[in-house]
């Protein structure tokens, strides 16, 4: 139920941001679609490899002034990572619902930087051991991360690259006796509606 309340809170924030932004004559909401490459930072060091995943979501725009915007975001993100467990390799596949609050600072000629805070709630998680798939969603933690990116705006269309670094452990009980933390590089296009 906590996830439902948090999603409702961010949906309300998107709606409110749309009302505030339209009152200030700025784009109210938009959609984003992109791809990511995720991997795990591990302790102690272990072998992981990046795999591509998809990302899509919606955002609102609060315009404080001409150079700074505040954007509440709601995203669905796939994270796929191969991990060496002993002598075999296992594939983690986790889908997250991300709720974030980003700031966007205008630089020059349409360039901007973005940074903020994001909560990630696991929706599904499977571990592929080669011979079988195991549902491990109950062993996956929610995450808090600090994403940072650089983008370029072309009117209503934007292109952004973003690095996301999770601060919490991925698992409640670590598989393979090492701690894993989420990392992802995402490239996405956004369109203001």
FITI-779046 format. One line per 5 residues: their letters; for each residue x, y, z of C-alpha. Coordinates in Angstrom, 2 decimals. Layout:
<atoms>
a) X:Y:Z ~ ...
</atoms>
This chain:
<atoms>
xxxxx) 0.00:0.00:0.00 ~ 2.93:2.35:0.59 ~ 3.83:2.19:-3.11 ~ 0.25:3.04:-4.11 ~ 0.27:6.08:-1.79
xxxxx) 3.62:7.26:-3.14 ~ 2.48:6.86:-6.76 ~ -0.71:8.80:-5.96 ~ 1.39:11.55:-4.35 ~ 3.59:11.92:-7.45
xxxxx) 0.57:11.77:-9.78 ~ -0.97:14.63:-7.75 ~ 2.35:16.52:-7.96 ~ 2.29:16.12:-11.76 ~ -1.27:17.46:-11.92
xxxxx) -0.45:20.41:-9.64 ~ 2.71:21.18:-11.61 ~ 0.62:21.28:-14.78 ~ -1.75:23.81:-13.20 ~ 1.09:26.00:-11.89
xxxxx) 3.03:25.79:-15.16 ~ 0.02:26.68:-17.30 ~ -0.63:29.66:-15.06 ~ 2.94:30.77:-15.77 ~ 2.58:30.15:-19.53
xxxxx) 5.09:27.25:-19.64 ~ 4.73:23.69:-20.98 ~ 2.68:21.72:-18.47 ~ 3.49:18.03:-19.00 ~ 5.40:15.76:-21.32
xxxxx) 6.40:12.20:-22.07 ~ 9.81:10.57:-22.31 ~ 11.03:7.38:-23.97 ~ 14.53:5.96:-23.93 ~ 16.97:3.12:-23.43
xxxxx) 19.39:2.39:-20.61 ~ 22.36:0.21:-19.84 ~ 22.39:-0.97:-16.25 ~ 25.09:-2.60:-14.17 ~ 25.83:-3.32:-10.51
xxxxx) 28.55:-1.71:-8.42 ~ 29.58:-4.59:-6.15 ~ 31.40:-4.95:-2.86 ~ 33.63:-6.91:-2.77 ~ 34.40:-6.51:-6.47
xxxxx) 32.70:-9.04:-8.71 ~ 32.18:-9.43:-12.45 ~ 28.98:-7.85:-13.86 ~ 28.09:-6.92:-17.41 ~ 25.74:-4.31:-18.86
xxxxx) 22.58:-5.17:-20.77 ~ 20.12:-2.82:-22.49 ~ 16.68:-2.03:-21.08 ~ 13.80:0.31:-21.87 ~ 12.48:3.38:-20.05
xxxxx) 9.33:5.45:-20.52 ~ 7.52:7.96:-18.38 ~ 5.79:11.29:-17.86 ~ 6.95:14.56:-16.34 ~ 5.54:17.89:-15.27
xxxxx) 7.23:21.26:-15.48 ~ 7.29:23.91:-12.78 ~ 8.90:27.06:-14.10 ~ 10.54:29.17:-11.41 ~ 12.31:31.54:-13.77
xxxxx) 13.82:31.45:-17.24 ~ 16.89:29.45:-16.23 ~ 15.59:27.00:-13.59 ~ 12.77:24.47:-13.83 ~ 11.58:21.85:-11.37
xxxxx) 10.29:18.60:-12.89 ~ 8.42:15.88:-11.00 ~ 8.81:12.62:-12.97 ~ 7.18:9.20:-12.99 ~ 9.01:6.48:-14.99
xxxxx) 8.88:2.77:-15.69 ~ 12.43:1.43:-16.09 ~ 13.81:-2.02:-16.94 ~ 17.21:-2.94:-15.51 ~ 18.98:-6.04:-16.82
xxxxx) 22.38:-7.15:-15.52 ~ 24.49:-10.34:-15.85 ~ 26.35:-11.31:-12.68 ~ 28.98:-13.99:-12.12 ~ 27.88:-16.24:-9.24
xxxxx) 30.65:-18.72:-8.56 ~ 31.40:-20.58:-11.79 ~ 28.11:-19.67:-13.50 ~ 26.48:-16.46:-14.74 ~ 23.01:-15.34:-13.66
xxxxx) 20.85:-12.67:-15.30 ~ 18.97:-10.21:-13.08 ~ 15.93:-8.57:-14.71 ~ 14.18:-5.98:-12.54 ~ 11.50:-3.45:-13.46
xxxxx) 11.19:-0.32:-11.32 ~ 8.61:2.41:-10.96 ~ 10.70:5.56:-10.44 ~ 9.30:8.69:-8.82 ~ 11.65:11.66:-8.95
xxxxx) 11.99:15.36:-8.50 ~ 14.54:16.88:-10.87 ~ 15.87:20.40:-11.35 ~ 16.86:21.63:-14.78 ~ 19.35:24.47:-15.14
xxxxx) 19.51:26.22:-18.53 ~ 23.06:26.82:-19.78 ~ 23.23:28.28:-23.32 ~ 22.00:27.52:-26.87 ~ 19.41:25.02:-25.64
xxxxx) 21.84:23.07:-23.46 ~ 20.86:22.25:-19.89 ~ 21.92:20.16:-16.92 ~ 19.56:18.15:-14.75 ~ 20.00:16.76:-11.27
xxxxx) 17.72:15.65:-8.49 ~ 16.47:12.81:-6.31 ~ 14.64:9.66:-7.30 ~ 12.91:6.80:-5.50 ~ 12.72:3.43:-7.28
xxxxx) 10.14:0.83:-6.27 ~ 10.53:-2.73:-7.65 ~ 7.54:-3.91:-9.69 ~ 8.99:-7.25:-10.93 ~ 12.26:-9.05:-10.54
xxxxx) 13.47:-12.34:-11.96 ~ 16.75:-14.21:-11.76 ~ 17.58:-16.37:-14.79 ~ 19.89:-19.20:-13.76 ~ 20.08:-20.69:-17.26
xxxxx) 17.91:-23.70:-16.49 ~ 15.13:-21.86:-14.61 ~ 13.70:-18.42:-13.80 ~ 13.20:-17.53:-10.15 ~ 10.92:-14.71:-8.93
xxxxx) 13.05:-12.66:-6.48 ~ 10.88:-9.53:-6.14 ~ 10.44:-10.11:-2.38 ~ 14.24:-9.96:-1.97 ~ 14.64:-6.64:-3.86
xxxxx) 14.85:-3.34:-1.92 ~ 13.37:-0.03:-2.95 ~ 16.15:2.36:-3.94 ~ 17.07:6.01:-3.60 ~ 19.33:7.58:-6.19
xxxxx) 20.76:10.90:-7.28 ~ 20.52:11.13:-11.09 ~ 22.46:13.76:-13.05 ~ 22.29:14.51:-16.75 ~ 23.01:16.82:-19.66
xxxxx) 20.58:17.54:-22.47 ~ 19.64:19.75:-25.37 ~ 16.23:21.30:-25.98 ~ 14.85:21.80:-29.52 ~ 11.55:23.60:-28.90
xxxxx) 9.23:20.99:-27.39 ~ 11.62:18.11:-28.14 ~ 14.54:17.33:-25.85 ~ 17.34:14.76:-25.86 ~ 19.08:13.90:-22.59
xxxxx) 21.76:11.56:-21.29 ~ 21.55:10.74:-17.60 ~ 23.68:8.81:-15.10 ~ 21.86:7.23:-12.16 ~ 23.61:5.98:-9.04
xxxxx) 21.57:3.99:-6.50 ~ 22.54:4.45:-2.86 ~ 20.81:1.42:-1.30 ~ 21.65:-2.28:-1.63 ~ 19.72:-3.97:-4.43
xxxxx) 18.90:-7.05:-2.35 ~ 17.70:-7.51:1.21 ~ 19.74:-10.73:1.44 ~ 22.67:-10.61:-1.01 ~ 22.93:-13.52:-3.44
xxxxx) 26.52:-14.66:-3.99 ~ 27.72:-13.07:-0.72 ~ 28.43:-9.64:-2.20 ~ 26.51:-6.37:-2.04 ~ 25.11:-4.91:-5.25
xxxxx) 24.09:-1.30:-5.96 ~ 22.24:-0.08:-9.08 ~ 23.99:2.02:-11.71 ~ 22.52:3.02:-15.08 ~ 23.25:5.22:-18.05
xxxxx) 20.06:6.33:-19.82 ~ 19.52:8.18:-23.09 ~ 16.01:9.40:-23.76 ~ 13.90:11.78:-25.84 ~ 11.25:13.97:-24.23
xxx) 8.33:15.80:-25.82 ~ 6.44:18.60:-24.07 ~ 2.68:18.42:-24.66
</atoms>
